[in-house]
Amino acid sequence: MENSTHNQSLAGEKLSFDKFREEVLRDYRLACESREVSLLGRKEVLTGKAKFGIFGDGKEIAQIAASKFFQPGDFLSGYYRDQTFAFATGQATIEEFFSQLYADPDTANDPHSGGRQMNAHFATAIVDKQGEWLDLVNRKNIAAGLAPTAGQMPRALGMALASKLFRHSDALKELDHLSNNGNEICFCTIGDASTSEGHFWEALNAAGVLQIPLAVFVWDDGYGISVPRRMQTIKGSISEAMRGMQRKDNTNGFDIYKVKAWDYAGMCEVFESAIRRMRETHIPALFHVEEVTQPQGHSTSGSHERYKTPERLSWEREWDGNKKMREWILENTLASEEELEDIENNAKELVRQSKVRAWEKYITPIKQLVAQCLGMLDTLVGHGADTTGEITAAKNTLAANREPLRKDVIQALHKTIQAAGDSHLIAEVKEFYEQLKKEGYINYGSYLYDESPKSPMKITTTPLEFAHDAPSMNGYEILNHYFDELFTKNPKVLAFGEDVGKIGDVNQGFSGLQNKYGENRIFDTSIRELTIMGQGIGLAFRGLRPIAEIQYIDYVLYGLQQLSDEASTLYWRTKGRQACPLIVRTRGHRLEGIWHSGSPMGMMLNALRGMHICVPRNMVQAAGMYNTLLSGNDPGVIVECLNGYRLKEKLPSNIVDYKVALGVPEVIREGTDITVVSYGSVLRVISEAADILEKADISVEIVDVQTLLPFDVNHLILDSLKKTNRIVFVDEDVPGGAAGYMYNKVLEEQGGYRWLDVSPRTITGQAHRASYGSDGDYFSKPNVEQIVDVIQEMMSE
């Protein structure tokens, strides 16, 4: 019996050892494959097949070690060095990597971005074609990679915060397809040099305060492109610089770990225990991964030999992670030299074959377009349409191109159309040309906004309903009543920002609601607009419906990078694979002082294409816009009127169901002589001017655009202009801002210039900021007298 037990024990030990050995060799094979991807990828750029390349070589072993503890439900918020992580977790293939390198627009080949992002920007699906959130708990999730340095940090804060809210909010317990009791960790990867960005420090401070499961992996290769670490980081070490944030007993903060990028076994040991602890405690952690090498330098833009010393280059070759893992395997007799050589050779062949398949998938449809085009041009030449020789020249140029692009085909067709003139033979060429232009939009321009059935653009305005005894309330009380009903109805909705929780926001829209719905649904943040935006984006990734507040619109500037580079582009750059249903609540227009009276609409209009920008004139309309945005997956900004919170409005009985169609203006005053187009607070100024003008027998029609993005999709403003033949755009933004935008939309895009009897006008704020005091406001923003004078001048022309 004893011998039998002993034999079973030996067999078990051998089985355990065999599994361990198998896992180690599998990891080494993956490291070799990922390294070969980097080497071949660089060659594809240098030979001209790809436009640009940036790779994760040198980080293979560290990322493999980290990926072992990345579980279903977890999120990765990373950047362009994460190829090994994506391969190791099974969320990207080598073939997909090369398809992305070639900018293949076919999502069957590059599902991550359809060729819209540079290589190594991965994105797993989080919404389906119907716009419904997928079962995130049972899949490993990668948020679309970001290139702006440290841009991945703010959203990581929100992804990790979601786990805390899922764990502690009773209202969210039923959403078990989005979280398993908050056990999910957000893994965030960043290069050492990018830790110099303010994004990094703001996000870490917030994570340390909140105590959320954020695992930050810093790949420290000693340089930020060419600038050495000593010029990047205080004390020459990010972990040393963060010692003041290290968690101690009875304090908040981070756990801090230091590991070596070449130490496979050591990293596995540290990561395993640390990640397990994070799942249990939600204490955030920083993993400072030191002695990372970068075998090919920063990117294909240049050579690291220009800034690294011969000694440094020699050290990198000696301490390369793949080399060190190989040595460790041999030292521990886990494989023979011959076995490792087989692994290495097989890895090279696998990558080569993947590259070839990806290229063939990319180039074949283009060559088919080329062949079709050449056939058409041959036909034209054969029928005598090439009287100048230009068609033959275009055909020969295209035929000689060994690696053609779609644009080369379109350019050949365009030259042919120009050369053929009015020839009756050109119709087929023109049709093909138009077809390729449409395909170009589908490949590169589609999905700027939600194209699923949940698109907010499909919503029409709901009629308002009022009880016979509907009370008249201050605007802020309307909002407070609305938010109360909303939070009862929709458990996914969260609201947060500076002063939103305890005091219910500075204008009392959430007054008393934190006590009713709890601190996990309505809560305060520190003063940090950038990461408030990132926090909202991350929560939206996790399937929640955040309303993130920026207290005054002037401070959108602090959070603009996250809104512009992340929220507004996400749906487009993942071709509908990921969505960000964030609502940014803010307030602005007329108040007092330079930084509390802004209307920077032109800035937002140009920076936030991909978001909706709603500019309600009162709080009932604001509620309708919240409802519309909450019914879809697009991000949006709602700018409430600062001087509207104390104005009386009637409370609708259907306020939580009332919806305002986006892009549909409303005529709020009928008139026959002149059309005045505006939005928000200044509409009240225009109304006062219209009363004065009416006494002078001038009938003013006032149109509230309601939303700037989208803008007047049914051309209702044009209908007004056709009636009045005069138009003026009034706006509190600087000259050329939103007024210039509206002017362009109506007069150029809608063809409104055809209906003008007199020159159109814009009345805007001054080029300077709004000066302090009531007189400062008067002389800085459009005023009644100015509007009256301009309209009377127009009427006299």
Secondary structure, DSSP 8 states (H G I E B T S, - for coil): -HHHHHHHHHHHHHHHHHHHHHHHHHHHHHHHHHHHHHHHHHHHHHTTSSS-----TT-HHHHHHHHTT--TT-EEEEETT-HHHHHHTTSS-HHHHHHHHTT---TTT-TTTTT-S-TT------B-TTS-B--GGGS-EEEEEE-STTTHHHHHHHHHHHHHHHHH-GGGTT-TTT-STT---EEEEEETGGGGSHHHHHHHHHHHHHT--EEEEEE--SEETTEEGGGTSGGG-HHHHTGGGB--TT---BEEEEEETT-HHHHHHHHHHHHHHHHHH---EEEEEES---TT-S-TTS-GGGTS-HHHHHHHHHT-HHHHHHHHHHHTTSS-HHHHHHHHHHHHHHHHHHHHHHHHHHHHHHHHHHHHHHHHHHHHHHTT--SSSHHHHHHHHHHH-SS--HHHHHHHHHHHHHHHTT-GGGHHHHHHHHHHHHHHHHHHT--SS--STT-GGG---------TT--EEEHHHHHHHHHHHHHHH-TTEEEEETTSSSS--TT-TTTTHHHHH-TTTEEE--S-HHHHHHHHHHHHHTT-EEEEE-SSGGGHHHHHHHIIIIITTHHHHTTTS-----EEEEEESSSSSTTSS---HHHHHHH-TTSEEE--SSHHHHHHHHHHHHTSS--EEEEEEGGGTTSEEE--TTTTT----TT--EEEE--SSEEEEE-TTHHHHHHHHHHHHHHTT--EEEEE--EEES--TT-HHHHHHHHHS-EEEE-SS-TTSHHHHHHIIIIIIS-GGGG-SS--EEE---SS---SHHHHHHHHS--HHHHHHHHHHHHH-
